[in-house]
Amino acid sequence: MKIHRRRCLQQAACAALSAAAAWAAPAAASAQSKEAGGPEPLPIVDTHQHLWDLTRLRLSWLKGRNALNRNFVMKDYLEATAGLNVVKAVYMEVDVDAEDQLAEADYILEICRRGDTPTCAAVIGGRPGQPGFRDYITRFKGNPYIKGVRQVLFAWKEGNPFFLDKTFVDSIRLLGELGMSFDLCVPPAGLADAVKLVDLCPGTRFILDHCGNADVKQFYPAQKHATPEQASEARRFVERWRRDIAEMAQRTRVICKISGIVASVPEQWAPDDLAPIINHCLDSFGPDRVVFGGDWPVCTRGATFRQWVEALRHVVRHRSLADQRKLFSENAIRFYGLS
């Protein structure tokens, strides 16, 4: 089945109606099973939940992104995930303006402390390597809800890996001392340098976000590329990404988050288009070091939350039930120490 992105974006504004059109056959089968008293779908721990209330937080990067430039709050998330058995969620920082980092932490801690939603932990934003980072992050030492830090590292440039500077490395080592993790969100070409960062921080645990930000379109067969040159470039991209993912997976302190790749799919796509990326990550990291991430609402650039879940279920359907449970919930509970 092909999925059409324009239709998806329209549906994303009305999450309760999106399920039926998104994945007709699996959704219908699931509904029939529920009506017949069949088992619920496997429980999901969403390790990549974004929320933002623009009356409280400033996100300058949203300017010009009309579909995302509005509030996305808990009510919207619950509607988007309805019926999918999402039992827990880990909030993921949303790149607020630097002046709002403490406000973001306060915002999500309020939600976690209430205990009346799936959100029970958070990975907050931070600026490792910057003056004041130590004072900022140590205030959360021992906080049961704060599990780690992320800074998106897309400012990486070939030959200038700023995150290998001593001040940045020292900040990431500090996270390990505090019992916190660091999320690696780098462009695909930066994966080899990210491996070096991991090696420089032996006491810190890492999560590789979004399957290393692989580009789904690069994995298409040669005949689907416009020119032979583009096909050759895509082949080189895939070879490099596969090699770097395998190298990263050799570091046992790194887990891989199966997330994010659906946000950049072309207008028409099918679950099998995602399979080469997902399967290489699952096979490289193994069943005990992979976790599911929804990446909502950013995922709605390409799919609804339900479409992404159903696509992933389709790709992993031949793997053992035990391994599916690890991917969708058990590994996350263990890694983040969720009760």
Phi and psi in degrees as GROMACS dihedral restraints (atoms count N, CA, C in turn):
[ dihedral_restraints ]
;  ai    aj    ak    al  type     phi  dphi    fc
    3     4     5     6     1   -87.3    20    10
    4     5     6     7     1   144.8    20    10
    6     7     8     9     1  -114.2    20    10
    7     8     9    10     1   132.9    20    10
    9    10    11    12     1  -102.7    20    10
   10    11    12    13     1   124.1    20    10
   12    13    14    15     1   -67.3    20    10
   13    14    15    16     1   -40.2    20    10
   15    16    17    18     1   -59.0    20    10
   16    17    18    19     1   -43.9    20    10
   18    19    20    21     1   -62.1    20    10
   19    20    21    22     1   -39.8    20    10
   21    22    23    24     1   -61.9    20    10
   22    23    24    25     1   -43.4    20    10
   24    25    26    27     1   -65.5    20    10
   25    26    27    28     1   -36.6    20    10
   27    28    29    30     1   -64.6    20    10
   28    29    30    31     1   -41.0    20    10
   30    31    32    33     1   -68.8    20    10
   31    32    33    34     1   -31.7    20    10
   33    34    35    36     1   -60.8    20    10
   34    35    36    37     1   -28.4    20    10
   36    37    38    39     1   -73.2    20    10
   37    38    39    40     1   -14.0    20    10
   39    40    41    42     1  -135.8    20    10
   40    41    42    43     1    72.8    20    10
   42    43    44    45     1   -59.7    20    10
   43    44    45    46     1   -33.4    20    10
   45    46    47    48     1   -64.3    20    10
   46    47    48    49     1   -26.5    20    10
   48    49    50    51     1   -93.4    20    10
   49    50    51    52     1   -10.5    20    10
   51    52    53    54     1   -74.6    20    10
   52    53    54    55     1   -25.8    20    10
   54    55    56    57     1   -60.2    20    10
   55    56    57    58     1   -44.2    20    10
   57    58    59    60     1   -64.0    20    10
   58    59    60    61     1   -42.8    20    10
   60    61    62    63     1   -77.6    20    10
   61    62    63    64     1   -25.6    20    10
   63    64    65    66     1   -66.8    20    10
   64    65    66    67     1   -50.1    20    10
   66    67    68    69     1  -142.0    20    10
   67    68    69    70     1    81.5    20    10
   69    70    71    72     1   -54.9    20    10
   70    71    72    73     1   -54.0    20    10
   72    73    74    75     1   -67.4    20    10
   73    74    75    76     1   -53.2    20    10
   75    76    77    78     1   -62.1    20    10
   76    77    78    79     1   -40.2    20    10
   78    79    80    81     1   -64.3    20    10
   79    80    81    82     1   -41.4    20    10
   81    82    83    84     1   -64.9    20    10
   82    83    84    85     1   -41.8    20    10
   84    85    86    87     1   -62.5    20    10
   85    86    87    88     1   -41.3    20    10
   87    88    89    90     1   -63.3    20    10
   88    89    90    91     1   -43.8    20    10
   90    91    92    93     1   -63.2    20    10
   91    92    93    94     1   -43.5    20    10
   93    94    95    96     1   -62.5    20    10
   94    95    96    97     1   -39.6    20    10
   96    97    98    99     1   -63.2    20    10
   97    98    99   100     1   -40.8    20    10
   99   100   101   102     1   -66.3    20    10
  100   101   102   103     1   -43.3    20    10
  102   103   104   105     1   -62.6    20    10
  103   104   105   106     1   -33.2    20    10
  105   106   107   108     1   -84.8    20    10
  106   107   108   109     1     5.3    20    10
  108   109   110   111     1    79.9    20    10
  109   110   111   112     1    20.2    20    10
  111   112   113   114     1   -72.2    20    10
  112   113   114   115     1   174.6    20    10
  114   115   116   117     1   -68.3    20    10
  115   116   117   118     1   149.8    20    10
  117   118   119   120     1   -68.8    20    10
  118   119   120   121     1   155.8    20    10
  120   121   122   123     1   -61.2    20    10
  121   122   123   124     1   159.8    20    10
  123   124   125   126     1   -54.4    20    10
  124   125   126   127     1   141.5    20    10
  126   127   128   129     1   -63.0    20    10
  127   128   129   130     1   147.2    20    10
  129   130   131   132     1  -119.9    20    10
  130   131   132   133     1   131.4    20    10
  132   133   134   135     1  -107.7    20    10
  133   134   135   136     1   112.9    20    10
  135   136   137   138     1   -86.9    20    10
  136   137   138   139     1   109.7    20    10
  138   139   140   141     1   -90.5    20    10
  139   140   141   142     1     9.1    20    10
  141   142   143   144     1  -146.2    20    10
  142   143   144   145     1    71.1    20    10
  144   145   146   147     1  -103.5    20    10
  145   146   147   148     1   121.1    20    10
  147   148   149   150     1   -99.8    20    10
  148   149   150   151     1   139.9    20    10
  150   151   152   153     1  -139.4    20    10
  151   152   153   154     1   142.0    20    10
  153   154   155   156     1  -151.2    20    10
  154   155   156   157     1   137.5    20    10
  156   157   158   159     1  -115.4    20    10
  157   158   159   160     1   106.9    20    10
  159   160   161   162     1   -72.7    20    10
  160   161   162   163     1    -4.5    20    10
  162   163   164   165     1   -82.2    20    10
  163   164   165   166     1   -12.5    20    10
  165   166   167   168     1  -118.9    20    10
  166   167   168   169     1   -24.4    20    10
  168   169   170   171     1  -130.2    20    10
  169   170   171   172     1   145.7    20    10
  171   172   173   174     1  -105.2    20    10
  172   173   174   175     1   127.0    20    10
  174   175   176   177     1  -126.5    20    10
  175   176   177   178     1    89.2    20    10
  177   178   179   180     1   -62.4    20    10
  178   179   180   181     1   -27.0    20    10
  180   181   182   183     1   -69.3    20    10
  181   182   183   184     1   -11.6    20    10
  183   184   185   186     1   -77.3    20    10
  184   185   186   187     1   -15.9    20    10
  186   187   188   189     1   -59.9    20    10
  187   188   189   190     1   129.4    20    10
  189   190   191   192     1    86.0    20    10
  190   191   192   193     1    -5.6    20    10
  192   193   194   195     1  -105.9    20    10
  193   194   195   196     1    77.8    20    10
  195   196   197   198     1   -57.4    20    10
  196   197   198   199     1   -40.0    20    10
  198   199   200   201     1   -66.5    20    10
  199   200   201   202     1   -26.5    20    10
  201   202   203   204     1  -104.3    20    10
  202   203   204   205     1   -10.4    20    10
  204   205   206   207     1   -84.6    20    10
  205   206   207   208     1    64.3    20    10
  207   208   209   210     1  -158.2    20    10
  208   209   210   211     1   174.9    20    10
  210   211   212   213     1   -67.4    20    10
  211   212   213   214     1   138.5    20    10
  213   214   215   216     1  -129.5    20    10
  214   215   216   217     1   101.1    20    10
  216   217   218   219     1  -116.2    20    10
  217   218   219   220     1  -178.5    20    10
  219   220   221   222     1   -57.8    20    10
  220   221   222   223     1   -39.2    20    10
  222   223   224   225     1   -57.8    20    10
  223   224   225   226     1   -42.0    20    10
  225   226   227   228     1   -65.9    20    10
  226   227   228   229     1   -40.7    20    10
  228   229   230   231     1   -63.4    20    10
  229   230   231   232     1   -43.7    20    10
  231   232   233   234     1   -63.6    20    10
  232   233   234   235     1   -36.3    20    10
  234   235   236   237     1   -67.0    20    10
  235   236   237   238     1   -42.1    20    10
  237   238   239   240     1   -66.3    20    10
  238   239   240   241     1   -29.4    20    10
  240   241   242   243     1  -103.4    20    10
  241   242   243   244     1     5.0    20    10
  243   244   245   246     1   -56.4    20    10
  244   245   246   247     1   133.1    20    10
  246   247   248   249     1    82.0    20    10
  247   248   249   250     1     1.3    20    10
  249   250   251   252     1  -101.3    20    10
  250   251   252   253     1     0.8    20    10
  252   253   254   255     1    64.4    20    10
  253   254   255   256     1    42.4    20    10
  255   256   257   258     1   -78.6    20    10
  256   257   258   259     1   110.8    20    10
  258   259   260   261     1   -97.9    20    10
  259   260   261   262     1   -25.4    20    10
  261   262   263   264     1  -147.2    20    10
  262   263   264   265     1   156.1    20    10
  264   265   266   267     1  -143.2    20    10
  265   266   267   268     1   143.7    20    10
  267   268   269   270     1  -110.2    20    10
  268   269   270   271     1   117.6    20    10
  270   271   272   273     1   -65.2    20    10
  271   272   273   274     1   141.0    20    10
  273   274   275   276     1  -118.6    20    10
  274   275   276   277     1   130.5    20    10
  276   277   278   279     1   -49.9    20    10
  277   278   279   280     1   154.8    20    10
  279   280   281   282     1  -122.1    20    10
  280   281   282   283     1    23.5    20    10
  282   283   284   285     1    56.9    20    10
  283   284   285   286     1    51.6    20    10
  285   286   287   288     1   -67.2    20    10
  286   287   288   289     1   160.7    20    10
  288   289   290   291     1   -56.7    20    10
  289   290   291   292     1   145.6    20    10
  291   292   293   294     1   -52.9    20    10
  292   293   294   295     1   -35.8    20    10
  294   295   296   297     1   -67.4    20    10
  295   296   297   298     1   -15.8    20    10
  297   298   299   300     1  -104.7    20    10
  298   299   300   301     1    11.6    20    10
  300   301   302   303     1   -63.0    20    10
  301   302   303   304     1   -43.8    20    10
  303   304   305   306     1   -66.4    20    10
  304   305   306   307     1   -37.1    20    10
  306   307   308   309     1   -63.3    20    10
  307   308   309   310     1   -37.7    20    10
  309   310   311   312     1   -63.5    20    10
  310   311   312   313     1   -45.8    20    10
  312   313   314   315     1   -60.1    20    10
  313   314   315   316     1   -43.9    20    10
  315   316   317   318     1   -62.2    20    10
  316   317   318   319     1   -40.4    20    10
  318   319   320   321     1   -59.5    20    10
  319   320   321   322     1   -48.3    20    10
  321   322   323   324     1   -77.6    20    10
  322   323   324   325     1   -30.4    20    10
  324   325   326   327     1   -64.9    20    10
  325   326   327   328     1   -36.2    20    10
  327   328   329   330     1   -57.7    20    10
  328   329   330   331     1   -44.0    20    10
  330   331   332   333     1   -67.1    20    10
  331   332   333   334     1   -44.7    20    10
  333   334   335   336     1   -62.6    20    10
  334   335   336   337     1   -42.4    20    10
  336   337   338   339     1   -67.5    20    10
  337   338   339   340     1   -30.3    20    10
  339   340   341   342     1   -61.7    20    10
  340   341   342   343     1   -39.3    20    10
  342   343   344   345     1    72.0    20    10
  343   344   345   346     1    16.1    20    10
  345   346   347   348     1  -109.4    20    10
  346   347   348   349     1    15.6    20    10
  348   349   350   351     1  -137.5    20    10
  349   350   351   352     1   171.0    20    10
  351   352   353   354     1   -64.5    20    10
  352   353   354   355     1   -20.5    20    10
  354   355   356   357     1   -72.6    20    10
  355   356   357   358     1   116.1    20    10
  357   358   359   360     1  -128.9    20    10
  358   359   360   361     1     1.0    20    10
  360   361   362   363     1  -160.6    20    10
  361   362   363   364     1   168.7    20    10
  363   364   365   366     1  -149.8    20    10
  364   365   366   367     1   145.6    20    10
  366   367   368   369     1  -110.5    20    10
  367   368   369   370     1   113.5    20    10
  369   370   371   372     1   -96.5    20    10
  370   371   372   373     1   164.5    20    10
  372   373   374   375     1   -76.5    20    10
  373   374   375   376     1   161.0    20    10
  375   376   377   378     1  -171.4    20    10
  376   377   378   379     1   167.3    20    10
  378   379   380   381     1  -123.2    20    10
  379   380   381   382     1    76.5    20    10
  381   382   383   384     1   -54.4    20    10
  382   383   384   385     1   142.8    20    10
  384   385   386   387     1    87.2    20    10
  385   386   387   388     1   -11.3    20    10
  387   388   389   390     1   -93.2    20    10
  388   389   390   391     1   149.8    20    10
  390   391   392   393     1   -54.9    20    10
  391   392   393   394     1   136.3    20    10
  393   394   395   396     1    92.9    20    10
  394   395   396   397     1    -8.5    20    10
  396   397   398   399     1   -63.2    20    10
  397   398   399   400     1   -41.5    20    10
  399   400   401   402     1   -59.6    20    10
  400   401   402   403     1   -47.8    20    10
  402   403   404   405     1   -63.4    20    10
  403   404   405   406     1   -39.2    20    10
  405   406   407   408     1   -61.8    20    10
  406   407   408   409     1   -50.6    20    10
  408   409   410   411     1   -81.3    20    10
  409   410   411   412     1   -30.9    20    10
  411   412   413   414     1   -68.8    20    10
  412   413   414   415     1   -18.5    20    10
  414   415   416   417     1   -65.1    20    10
  415   416   417   418     1   -18.7    20    10
  417   418   419   420     1   -99.7    20    10
  418   419   420   421     1     8.0    20    10
  420   421   422   423     1   -58.3    20    10
  421   422   423   424     1   129.1    20    10
  423   424   425   426     1    80.4    20    10
  424   425   426   427     1    -3.4    20    10
  426   427   428   429     1   -67.8    20    10
  427   428   429   430     1   123.3    20    10
  429   430   431   432     1   -68.5    20    10
  430   431   432   433     1   -15.8    20    10
  432   433   434   435     1   -96.6    20    10
  433   434   435   436     1   -25.5    20    10
  435   436   437   438     1   -87.7    20    10
  436   437   438   439     1   113.0    20    10
  438   439   440   441     1  -103.1    20    10
  439   440   441   442     1   -20.2    20    10
  441   442   443   444     1  -179.9    20    10
  442   443   444   445     1  -170.0    20    10
  444   445   446   447     1  -133.9    20    10
  445   446   447   448     1   148.1    20    10
  447   448   449   450     1  -134.9    20    10
  448   449   450   451     1   139.4    20    10
  450   451   452   453     1  -128.4    20    10
  451   452   453   454     1   123.3    20    10
  453   454   455   456     1   -62.9    20    10
  454   455   456   457     1   129.5    20    10
  456   457   458   459     1  -105.9    20    10
  457   458   459   460     1    33.8    20    10
  459   460   461   462     1   -74.8    20    10
  460   461   462   463     1    -4.2    20    10
  462   463   464   465     1   -77.0    20    10
  463   464   465   466     1    -1.6    20    10
  465   466   467   468     1   -57.0    20    10
  466   467   468   469     1   138.2    20    10
  468   469   470   471     1  -128.1    20    10
  469   470   471   472     1   143.5    20    10
  471   472   473   474     1   -54.9    20    10
  472   473   474   475     1   125.6    20    10
  474   475   476   477     1    84.0    20    10
  475   476   477   478     1    -3.6    20    10
  477   478   479   480     1  -139.2    20    10
  478   479   480   481     1    64.7    20    10
  480   481   482   483     1   -78.6    20    10
  481   482   483   484     1    88.5    20    10
  483   484   485   486     1   -57.5    20    10
  484   485   486   487     1   -26.9    20    10
  486   487   488   489     1   -78.3    20    10
  487   488   489   490     1     3.8    20    10
  489   490   491   492     1  -100.0    20    10
  490   491   492   493     1     1.5    20    10
  492   493   494   495     1   -64.1    20    10
  493   494   495   496     1   149.6    20    10
  495   496   497   498     1   -57.9    20    10
  496   497   498   499     1   -41.0    20    10
  498   499   500   501     1   -65.4    20    10
  499   500   501   502     1   -37.0    20    10
  501   502   503   504     1   -68.4    20    10
  502   503   504   505     1   -46.8    20    10
  504   505   506   507     1   -59.4    20    10
  505   506   507   508     1   -42.7    20    10
  507   508   509   510     1   -60.4    20    10
  508   509   510   511     1   -37.5    20    10
  510   511   512   513     1   -65.9    20    10
  511   512   513   514     1   -39.4    20    10
  513   514   515   516     1   -70.5    20    10
  514   515   516   517     1   -35.4    20    10
  516   517   518   519     1   -63.4    20    10
  517   518   519   520     1   -38.6    20    10
  519   520   521   522     1   -59.2    20    10
  520   521   522   523     1   -38.7    20    10
  522   523   524   525     1   -57.2    20    10
  523   524   525   526     1   -43.7    20    10
  525   526   527   528     1   -61.0    20    10
  526   527   528   529     1   -39.5    20    10
  528   529   530   531     1   -64.0    20    10
  529   530   531   532     1   -30.3    20    10
  531   532   533   534     1   -88.2    20    10
  532   533   534   535     1     0.3    20    10
  534   535   536   537     1    78.1    20    10
  535   536   537   538     1    21.2    20    10
  537   538   539   540     1  -109.0    20    10
  538   539   540   541     1   160.3    20    10
  540   541   542   543     1  -106.4    20    10
  541   542   543   544     1   171.3    20    10
  543   544   545   546     1  -129.9    20    10
  544   545   546   547     1   130.2    20    10
  546   547   548   549     1   -86.6    20    10
  547   548   549   550     1   127.0    20    10
  549   550   551   552     1   -92.8    20    10
  550   551   552   553     1   111.2    20    10
  552   553   554   555     1  -123.9    20    10
  553   554   555   556     1    92.6    20    10
  555   556   557   558     1  -124.1    20    10
  556   557   558   559     1   156.5    20    10
  558   559   560   561     1   -65.8    20    10
  559   560   561   562     1   155.7    20    10
  561   562   563   564     1   -53.9    20    10
  562   563   564   565     1   -38.0    20    10
  564   565   566   567     1   -69.0    20    10
  565   566   567   568     1   -14.0    20    10
  567   568   569   570     1   -93.9    20    10
  568   569   570   571     1     3.6    20    10
  570   571   572   573     1   -62.2    20    10
  571   572   573   574     1   -40.4    20    10
  573   574   575   576     1   -62.7    20    10
  574   575   576   577     1   -38.9    20    10
  576   577   578   579     1   -70.5    20    10
  577   578   579   580     1   -32.9    20    10
  579   580   581   582     1   -63.5    20    10
  580   581   582   583     1   -34.9    20    10
  582   583   584   585     1   -59.7    20    10
  583   584   585   586     1   -40.8    20    10
  585   586   587   588     1   -63.6    20    10
  586   587   588   589     1   -39.0    20    10
  588   589   590   591     1   -61.4    20    10
  589   590   591   592     1   -44.4    20    10
  591   592   593   594     1   -57.4    20    10
  592   593   594   595     1   -44.9    20    10
  594   595   596   597     1   -65.1    20    10
  595   596   597   598     1   -28.2    20    10
  597   598   599   600     1   -80.8    20    10
  598   599   600   601     1    -8.5    20    10
  600   601   602   603     1  -127.7    20    10
  601   602   603   604     1    68.8    20    10
  603   604   605   606     1   -66.3    20    10
  604   605   606   607     1   -14.0    20    10
  606   607   608   609     1  -101.0    20    10
  607   608   609   610     1     8.2    20    10
  609   610   611   612     1  -116.5    20    10
  610   611   612   613     1   140.7    20    10
  612   613   614   615     1   -93.6    20    10
  613   614   615   616     1   148.1    20    10
  615   616   617   618     1  -128.5    20    10
  616   617   618   619     1   152.6    20    10
  618   619   620   621     1  -123.3    20    10
  619   620   621   622     1   123.6    20    10
  621   622   623   624     1   -86.6    20    10
  622   623   624   625     1   112.9    20    10
  624   625   626   627     1   -76.7    20    10
  625   626   627   628     1   147.0    20    10
  627   628   629   630     1    56.8    20    10
  628   629   630   631     1    38.6    20    10
  630   631   632   633     1    53.1    20    10
  631   632   633   634     1    36.3    20    10
  633   634   635   636     1    69.3    20    10
  634   635   636   637     1    22.0    20    10
  636   637   638   639     1    56.1    20    10
  637   638   639   640     1    41.0    20    10
  639   640   641   642     1   -64.2    20    10
  640   641   642   643     1   144.6    20    10
  642   643   644   645     1   -95.8    20    10
  643   644   645   646     1   113.0    20    10
  645   646   647   648     1   -54.0    20    10
  646   647   648   649     1   -39.9    20    10
  648   649   650   651     1   -63.2    20    10
  649   650   651   652     1   -27.8    20    10
  651   652   653   654     1   -69.7    20    10
  652   653   654   655     1   -16.5    20    10
  654   655   656   657     1   -94.0    20    10
  655   656   657   658     1     1.9    20    10
  657   658   659   660     1   -68.6    20    10
  658   659   660   661     1   152.7    20    10
  660   661   662   663     1   -58.8    20    10
  661   662   663   664     1   155.7    20    10
  663   664   665   666     1   -55.1    20    10
  664   665   666   667     1   -37.4    20    10
  666   667   668   669     1   -67.9    20    10
  667   668   669   670     1   -14.8    20    10
  669   670   671   672     1   -90.0    20    10
  670   671   672   673     1    -5.1    20    10
  672   673   674   675     1   -89.6    20    10
  673   674   675   676     1   150.6    20    10
  675   676   677   678     1   -67.1    20    10
  676   677   678   679     1   -35.0    20    10
  678   679   680   681     1  -138.2    20    10
  679   680   681   682     1   159.9    20    10
  681   682   683   684     1   -59.7    20    10
  682   683   684   685     1   -33.0    20    10
  684   685   686   687     1   -65.4    20    10
  685   686   687   688     1   -41.2    20    10
  687   688   689   690     1   -66.5    20    10
  688   689   690   691     1   -37.1    20    10
  690   691   692   693     1   -63.6    20    10
  691   692   693   694     1   -40.8    20    10
  693   694   695   696     1   -66.3    20    10
  694   695   696   697     1   -41.2    20    10
  696   697   698   699     1   -63.6    20    10
  697   698   699   700     1   -41.1    20    10
  699   700   701   702     1   -63.2    20    10
  700   701   702   703     1   -41.3    20    10
  702   703   704   705     1   -61.1    20    10
  703   704   705   706     1   -41.6    20    10
  705   706   707   708     1   -65.9    20    10
  706   707   708   709     1   -39.2    20    10
  708   709   710   711     1   -59.3    20    10
  709   710   711   712     1   -49.3    20    10
  711   712   713   714     1   -62.7    20    10
  712   713   714   715     1   -43.9    20    10
  714   715   716   717     1   -61.4    20    10
  715   716   717   718     1   -44.0    20    10
  717   718   719   720     1   -66.4    20    10
  718   719   720   721     1   -44.7    20    10
  720   721   722   723     1   -61.5    20    10
  721   722   723   724     1   -45.9    20    10
  723   724   725   726     1   -60.3    20    10
  724   725   726   727     1   -42.7    20    10
  726   727   728   729     1   -64.2    20    10
  727   728   729   730     1   -44.1    20    10
  729   730   731   732     1   -71.4    20    10
  730   731   732   733     1   -35.0    20    10
  732   733   734   735     1   -63.8    20    10
  733   734   735   736     1   -44.6    20    10
  735   736   737   738     1   -61.8    20    10
  736   737   738   739     1   -37.8    20    10
  738   739   740   741     1   -68.3    20    10
  739   740   741   742     1   -43.8    20    10
  741   742   743   744     1   -60.6    20    10
  742   743   744   745     1   -38.4    20    10
  744   745   746   747     1   -66.4    20    10
  745   746   747   748     1   -17.0    20    10
  747   748   749   750     1   -69.6    20    10
  748   749   750   751     1   -17.5    20    10
  750   751   752   753     1   -89.1    20    10
  751   752   753   754     1   110.3    20    10
  753   754   755   756     1   -72.5    20    10
  754   755   756   757     1   -10.7    20    10
  756   757   758   759     1   -87.4    20    10
  757   758   759   760     1     5.7    20    10
  759   760   761   762     1  -112.2    20    10
  760   761   762   763     1   132.4    20    10
  762   763   764   765     1  -112.5    20    10
  763   764   765   766     1   161.5    20    10
  765   766   767   768     1  -114.0    20    10
  766   767   768   769     1   130.5    20    10
  768   769   770   771     1   -94.4    20    10
  769   770   771   772     1   118.7    20    10
  771   772   773   774     1   -83.4    20    10
  772   773   774   775     1    97.0    20    10
  774   775   776   777     1  -164.8    20    10
  775   776   777   778     1   169.1    20    10
  777   778   779   780     1    78.1    20    10
  778   779   780   781     1   -29.0    20    10
  780   781   782   783     1   -68.5    20    10
  781   782   783   784     1   -24.0    20    10
  783   784   785   786     1   -75.5    20    10
  784   785   786   787     1   -14.6    20    10
  786   787   788   789     1   -69.5    20    10
  787   788   789   790     1   -19.0    20    10
  789   790   791   792     1  -120.4    20    10
  790   791   792   793     1    23.1    20    10
  792   793   794   795     1   -69.4    20    10
  793   794   795   796     1   155.9    20    10
  795   796   797   798     1   -68.6    20    10
  796   797   798   799     1   176.8    20    10
  798   799   800   801     1   -59.7    20    10
  799   800   801   802     1   -39.1    20    10
  801   802   803   804     1  -113.3    20    10
  802   803   804   805     1   128.4    20    10
  804   805   806   807     1  -151.4    20    10
  805   806   807   808     1   164.9    20    10
  807   808   809   810     1  -135.5    20    10
  808   809   810   811     1   155.6    20    10
  810   811   812   813     1   -53.8    20    10
  811   812   813   814     1   -35.7    20    10
  813   814   815   816     1   -65.6    20    10
  814   815   816   817     1   -19.3    20    10
  816   817   818   819     1   -65.1    20    10
  817   818   819   820     1   -26.5    20    10
  819   820   821   822     1   -86.8    20    10
  820   821   822   823     1   -16.2    20    10
  822   823   824   825     1   -59.5    20    10
  823   824   825   826     1   -42.7    20    10
  825   826   827   828     1   -59.3    20    10
  826   827   828   829     1   -37.4    20    10
  828   829   830   831     1   -72.1    20    10
  829   830   831   832     1   -50.5    20    10
  831   832   833   834     1   -60.5    20    10
  832   833   834   835     1   -48.0    20    10
  834   835   836   837     1   -66.4    20    10
  835   836   837   838     1   -36.7    20    10
  837   838   839   840     1   -65.8    20    10
  838   839   840   841     1   -39.1    20    10
  840   841   842   843     1   -66.8    20    10
  841   842   843   844     1   -44.7    20    10
  843   844   845   846     1   -62.6    20    10
  844   845   846   847     1   -42.5    20    10
  846   847   848   849     1   -71.8    20    10
  847   848   849   850     1   -34.6    20    10
  849   850   851   852     1   -73.6    20    10
  850   851   852   853     1   -45.7    20    10
  852   853   854   855     1   -86.2    20    10
  853   854   855   856     1   -20.6    20    10
  855   856   857   858     1    83.5    20    10
  856   857   858   859     1   164.7    20    10
  858   859   860   861     1   -67.8    20    10
  859   860   861   862     1   -17.5    20    10
  861   862   863   864     1   -94.7    20    10
  862   863   864   865     1    -3.7    20    10
  864   865   866   867     1  -130.1    20    10
  865   866   867   868     1    40.4    20    10
  867   868   869   870     1  -134.9    20    10
  868   869   870   871     1   142.9    20    10
  870   871   872   873     1  -136.7    20    10
  871   872   873   874     1   156.1    20    10
  873   874   875   876     1   -87.9    20    10
  874   875   876   877     1   140.8    20    10
  876   877   878   879     1  -135.4    20    10
  877   878   879   880     1   133.5    20    10
  879   880   881   882     1   -80.2    20    10
  880   881   882   883     1   -36.5    20    10
  882   883   884   885     1    60.0    20    10
  883   884   885   886     1    28.1    20    10
  885   886   887   888     1   -79.6    20    10
  886   887   888   889     1   141.4    20    10
  888   889   890   891     1   -91.3    20    10
  889   890   891   892     1     2.8    20    10
  891   892   893   894     1   -59.9    20    10
  892   893   894   895     1   -32.6    20    10
  894   895   896   897     1   -59.4    20    10
  895   896   897   898     1   -23.0    20    10
  897   898   899   900     1   -70.6    20    10
  898   899   900   901     1    -5.7    20    10
  900   901   902   903     1   -63.5    20    10
  901   902   903   904     1   -23.6    20    10
  903   904   905   906     1  -128.6    20    10
  904   905   906   907     1   -23.4    20    10
  906   907   908   909     1  -162.7    20    10
  907   908   909   910     1   156.6    20    10
  909   910   911   912     1   -74.6    20    10
  910   911   912   913     1   165.9    20    10
  912   913   914   915     1   -56.8    20    10
  913   914   915   916     1   -44.5    20    10
  915   916   917   918     1   -62.9    20    10
  916   917   918   919     1   -42.2    20    10
  918   919   920   921     1   -60.6    20    10
  919   920   921   922     1   -41.7    20    10
  921   922   923   924     1   -64.5    20    10
  922   923   924   925     1   -45.6    20    10
  924   925   926   927     1   -60.8    20    10
  925   926   927   928     1   -46.6    20    10
  927   928   929   930     1   -66.1    20    10
  928   929   930   931     1   -35.8    20    10
  930   931   932   933     1   -64.0    20    10
  931   932   933   934     1   -44.0    20    10
  933   934   935   936     1   -66.3    20    10
  934   935   936   937     1   -41.4    20    10
  936   937   938   939     1   -58.1    20    10
  937   938   939   940     1   -39.8    20    10
  939   940   941   942     1   -62.0    20    10
  940   941   942   943     1   -45.1    20    10
  942   943   944   945     1   -65.5    20    10
  943   944   945   946     1   -37.2    20    10
  945   946   947   948     1   -98.6    20    10
  946   947   948   949     1    11.3    20    10
  948   949   950   951     1   -61.9    20    10
  949   950   951   952     1   -24.8    20    10
  951   952   953   954     1   -91.2    20    10
  952   953   954   955     1    -4.4    20    10
  954   955   956   957     1   -81.3    20    10
  955   956   957   958     1   160.1    20    10
  957   958   959   960     1   -63.4    20    10
  958   959   960   961     1   152.9    20    10
  960   961   962   963     1   -60.3    20    10
  961   962   963   964     1   -36.4    20    10
  963   964   965   966     1   -62.4    20    10
  964   965   966   967     1   -42.3    20    10
  966   967   968   969     1   -69.3    20    10
  967   968   969   970     1   -35.1    20    10
  969   970   971   972     1   -65.4    20    10
  970   971   972   973     1   -39.5    20    10
  972   973   974   975     1   -62.9    20    10
  973   974   975   976     1   -40.2    20    10
  975   976   977   978     1   -62.2    20    10
  976   977   978   979     1   -45.5    20    10
  978   979   980   981     1   -62.2    20    10
  979   980   981   982     1   -48.3    20    10
  981   982   983   984     1   -82.1    20    10
  982   983   984   985     1   -21.1    20    10
  984   985   986   987     1  -153.5    20    10
  985   986   987   988     1   -48.4    20    10
  987   988   989   990     1   -65.1    20    10
  988   989   990   991     1   -40.7    20    10
  990   991   992   993     1   -63.5    20    10
  991   992   993   994     1   -40.1    20    10
  993   994   995   996     1   -65.0    20    10
  994   995   996   997     1   -41.8    20    10
  996   997   998   999     1   -60.0    20    10
  997   998   999  1000     1   -42.9    20    10
  999  1000  1001  1002     1   -70.4    20    10
 1000  1001  1002  1003     1   -46.8    20    10
 1002  1003  1004  1005     1   -63.9    20    10
 1003  1004  1005  1006     1   -44.4    20    10
 1005  1006  1007  1008     1   -90.7    20    10
 1006  1007  1008  1009     1    -4.7    20    10
 1008  1009  1010  1011     1    65.0    20    10
 1009  1010  1011  1012     1    44.5    20    10
 1011  1012  1013  1014     1   -82.5    20    10
 1012  1013  1014  1015     1   137.1    20    10
